[in-house]
């Protein structure tokens, strides 16, 4: 499969280099630029599959850069990297069409997970397939948040469905605990971590009728959904 090309525009030299190198190791082709003006020129010069844009930058901020990018390509997904966590800032980013918004400091695992979700969501054919997951004899309808086994449907709570959806999208791979907490709960506090453990236990109970499907705890890392 052809590697995805990422435009990274980040004025923090150390963070930008770490992002570029890490994502390169994960199979992405990264192109790093230091400010909005450089980033815009780079976007005009070649095509990319996704843009990672810092918000606070010299010469041209991330929001302005996003507006300019949208004039050229109305479909390309972009993700904002920012130290800001104000609700208004998030709303501003989403109004511009951002696929996601990640607040510094963040883990590389969280960023990778968010990128994976963006690319799955971006492929319409694949997205339609991902509305339904077959877990052995159990069907999981992500839109209706329902599990169906032997003709009997069970309605999941929003958090149960969101957590199972992430596990399904990362089938046979370890779902990073902190990344999942930040995506579903908003932060990785001790209280939320304990809450996640409760929801994992609930999901295991829901999946118990299908013995081939298991949620394995990977100590110190997270959880993995596997099929025997």
C-alpha positions as CSV (number, residue, x, y, z in Angstrom):
1,X,0.0,0.0,0.0
2,X,1.3,3.5,-0.9
3,X,2.3,5.5,2.2
4,X,0.2,8.5,3.1
5,X,1.8,11.9,2.6
6,X,1.5,14.2,5.6
7,X,2.1,18.0,5.6
8,X,3.3,18.9,9.1
9,X,3.5,22.7,9.9
10,X,4.9,23.2,13.3
11,X,7.1,26.1,14.5
12,X,8.5,24.1,17.5
13,X,11.6,22.7,15.9
14,X,12.1,19.8,18.4
15,X,8.4,18.8,18.4
16,X,8.2,19.0,14.6
17,X,11.3,16.8,14.2
18,X,10.0,14.2,16.6
19,X,6.6,14.1,14.9
20,X,8.2,13.7,11.5
21,X,10.6,11.0,12.5
22,X,8.0,9.1,14.6
23,X,5.3,9.1,11.8
24,X,8.0,8.2,9.3
25,X,8.7,5.1,11.4
26,X,5.0,4.3,11.4
27,X,4.9,4.2,7.6
28,X,3.8,7.8,6.8
29,X,5.7,10.1,4.4
30,X,6.2,13.3,6.4
31,X,7.1,16.8,5.1
32,X,7.9,19.3,7.8
33,X,7.7,23.1,7.6
34,X,8.2,25.8,10.2
35,X,5.6,28.4,9.6
36,X,2.3,29.0,7.8
37,X,3.7,30.7,4.8
38,X,6.2,27.9,4.2
39,X,3.4,25.4,4.7
40,X,1.1,27.0,2.2
41,X,3.8,27.2,-0.4
42,X,4.5,23.5,0.2
43,X,0.9,22.6,-0.2
44,X,0.7,24.5,-3.5
45,X,3.8,22.6,-4.7
46,X,2.5,19.0,-4.3
47,X,-0.4,17.0,-3.1
48,X,-0.8,15.5,0.4
49,X,-3.2,13.1,2.1
50,X,-3.6,15.0,5.4
51,X,-2.3,18.2,7.1
52,X,-1.1,18.5,10.7
53,X,-1.3,22.2,11.5
54,X,0.0,24.0,14.6
55,X,-2.3,26.8,15.6
56,X,0.1,29.4,17.0
57,X,2.8,30.1,14.4
58,X,4.7,33.1,13.0
59,X,3.8,34.8,9.7
60,X,0.6,32.8,9.3
61,X,-1.4,31.0,12.1
62,X,-2.9,27.6,11.7
63,X,-6.5,28.8,11.3
64,X,-5.5,31.2,8.4
65,X,-3.4,28.4,6.8
66,X,-6.4,26.1,7.0
67,X,-8.6,28.6,5.3
68,X,-6.1,29.0,2.5
69,X,-5.7,25.3,2.1
70,X,-9.5,24.9,1.9
71,X,-9.5,27.3,-1.1
72,X,-7.2,24.9,-2.9
73,X,-8.6,21.6,-1.8
74,X,-12.0,21.4,-0.1
75,X,-11.7,17.7,0.8
76,X,-8.3,17.2,2.3
77,X,-8.5,16.3,6.0
78,X,-6.5,18.3,8.6
79,X,-5.8,18.0,12.3
80,X,-4.9,21.0,14.5
81,X,-2.0,20.7,17.0
82,X,-2.4,23.3,19.7
83,X,-1.5,24.3,23.3
84,X,-5.0,25.9,23.5
85,X,-7.8,23.9,25.1
86,X,-10.5,26.6,25.2
87,X,-13.9,25.4,23.9
88,X,-14.1,28.4,21.6
89,X,-10.8,27.5,20.0
90,X,-12.0,23.9,19.4
91,X,-15.2,25.2,17.8
92,X,-13.3,27.5,15.6
93,X,-11.2,24.7,14.3
94,X,-14.2,22.4,13.6
95,X,-16.0,25.3,11.9
96,X,-13.0,25.4,9.5
97,X,-13.6,21.8,8.7
98,X,-10.9,20.1,10.9
99,X,-11.2,16.4,11.2
100,X,-9.8,16.5,14.7
101,X,-8.0,18.6,17.3
102,X,-5.3,17.5,19.6
103,X,-4.1,19.5,22.6
104,X,-0.4,19.7,23.6
105,X,1.2,17.9,25.3
106,X,0.0,14.7,23.7
107,X,1.4,11.2,23.3
108,X,2.6,10.0,19.9
109,X,0.3,7.0,20.3
110,X,-2.7,9.2,20.6
111,X,-1.7,11.2,17.5
112,X,-1.2,7.9,15.5
113,X,-4.6,6.6,16.7
114,X,-6.3,9.8,15.6
115,X,-4.6,9.7,12.2
116,X,-5.7,6.1,11.7
117,X,-9.3,7.0,12.5
118,X,-9.1,10.0,10.1
119,X,-7.9,7.9,7.2
120,X,-10.5,5.2,7.8
121,X,-13.2,7.8,8.1
122,X,-12.0,9.5,4.9
123,X,-12.4,6.4,2.7
124,X,-16.2,6.4,2.1
125,X,-16.3,2.8,0.9
126,X,-14.3,1.7,3.9
127,X,-16.4,3.9,6.2
128,X,-19.6,2.1,5.0
129,X,-18.0,-1.2,5.8
130,X,-17.0,0.0,9.3
131,X,-20.6,0.8,10.2
132,X,-20.9,-2.9,10.9
133,X,-18.3,-5.2,12.4
134,X,-18.7,-9.0,12.6
135,X,-17.2,-10.4,15.8
136,X,-17.7,-14.1,15.3
137,X,-21.4,-14.6,15.6
138,X,-21.9,-11.2,17.1
139,X,-22.7,-8.2,14.9
140,X,-21.8,-4.7,16.0
141,X,-23.7,-1.9,14.4
142,X,-21.7,1.3,15.2
143,X,-24.4,3.7,14.0
144,X,-27.2,2.1,16.1
145,X,-24.7,1.3,18.9
146,X,-26.1,-2.3,19.0
147,X,-24.8,-5.8,19.4
148,X,-26.8,-8.6,17.8
149,X,-26.4,-12.3,18.7
150,X,-28.8,-15.0,17.6
151,X,-31.4,-12.4,16.6
152,X,-31.3,-10.7,19.9
153,X,-30.1,-7.1,20.0
154,X,-28.5,-5.3,22.9
155,X,-28.2,-1.5,23.1
156,X,-24.8,-0.2,24.2
157,X,-24.2,3.0,26.0
158,X,-22.4,5.8,24.1
159,X,-19.1,5.1,25.8
160,X,-19.4,1.3,25.5
161,X,-20.0,1.8,21.7
162,X,-17.2,4.3,21.3
163,X,-14.7,2.1,23.1
164,X,-15.7,-1.0,21.2
165,X,-15.5,0.9,18.0
166,X,-11.9,1.9,18.7
167,X,-11.1,-1.7,19.6
168,X,-12.6,-3.0,16.4
169,X,-10.8,-0.4,14.2
170,X,-7.6,-1.6,15.8
171,X,-8.4,-5.3,15.7
172,X,-5.4,-7.5,16.7
173,X,-3.4,-4.3,17.6
174,X,-2.9,-2.8,21.0
175,X,-5.2,0.1,21.7
176,X,-3.1,2.6,23.6
177,X,-4.9,3.2,27.0
178,X,-4.0,6.9,27.3
179,X,-4.9,7.7,23.7
180,X,-8.3,6.0,24.1
181,X,-8.9,7.9,27.3
182,X,-8.2,11.2,25.7
183,X,-10.4,10.5,22.7
184,X,-13.4,9.1,24.5
185,X,-13.2,10.7,28.0
186,X,-11.3,13.9,27.1
187,X,-8.3,13.3,29.5
188,X,-6.4,10.4,31.0
189,X,-7.0,11.1,34.7
190,X,-7.0,8.4,37.3
191,X,-10.8,8.6,37.7
192,X,-11.4,8.2,34.0
193,X,-8.9,5.3,33.8
194,X,-10.9,3.5,36.5
195,X,-14.0,4.2,34.6
196,X,-12.5,2.7,31.4
197,X,-11.7,-0.5,33.3
198,X,-15.4,-0.7,34.3
199,X,-16.4,-0.3,30.6
200,X,-13.9,-2.9,29.5
201,X,-15.5,-5.3,32.0
202,X,-19.0,-4.5,30.6
203,X,-17.8,-5.1,27.0
204,X,-16.3,-8.4,28.0
205,X,-19.7,-9.4,29.5
206,X,-21.5,-8.3,26.3
207,X,-19.0,-10.4,24.1
208,X,-19.1,-13.4,26.4
209,X,-21.7,-15.3,24.2
210,X,-19.0,-15.5,21.5
211,X,-16.0,-17.3,23.0
212,X,-13.7,-16.7,20.0
213,X,-13.7,-13.0,20.7
214,X,-11.6,-11.7,23.6
215,X,-10.4,-8.3,24.9
216,X,-6.9,-8.9,26.3
217,X,-5.3,-6.5,28.7
218,X,-1.7,-5.6,27.7
219,X,-0.3,-4.5,31.0
220,X,1.3,-1.0,31.0
221,X,0.0,-0.3,27.4
222,X,-3.7,-0.9,26.9
223,X,-6.1,-3.4,25.4
224,X,-6.3,-5.6,22.3
225,X,-9.4,-7.1,20.7
226,X,-8.6,-10.5,19.2
227,X,-10.4,-13.5,17.6
228,X,-9.1,-17.0,18.3
